[in-house]
Amino acid sequence: MSRVVNVARSWIGTPYVHQASVRGAGCDCLGLLRGVWRDMIGQEPEPVPAYTMDWSEPQGDERLWRAALMHLSPKAVRSSEAGDVLLFRMREGSVAKHVGIQSRTGRSPAFIHAYSGHGVVESPLSGPWARRIVARFSLPLENK
């Protein structure tokens, strides 16, 4: 089992709280990734500026994708490994701004994410979710 998946699963049940990143108290999808980063790697690589629910949408700015490219290791989108960080585009033509962590591969793939109205959950990576993946990354865990 992937250590990243084990850490992400320890966040399941955390309530959804926009901009938060505290296991058990609240987080959003980015907050989940930030928490897993802190647990696996240490201090976050940079402070996260305040953001609104519609951030980057009006400008069409792929801020989250650019940040991921700066701090994570890109992988082929078609590859699939437990512990991968997934970046989703929630609507066609919108910016990518949802993040999850793949927890299972194979016949019943799944991912862990913080979802408004649900908190941190493990969801099937069903066709509708899989079609929304626009990028896949791994955490930079060498020597960790």
Order of alpha helices (4+ residues) and beta strands (2+ residues): alpha-beta-beta-alpha-alpha-beta-beta-beta-beta-beta-alpha-beta
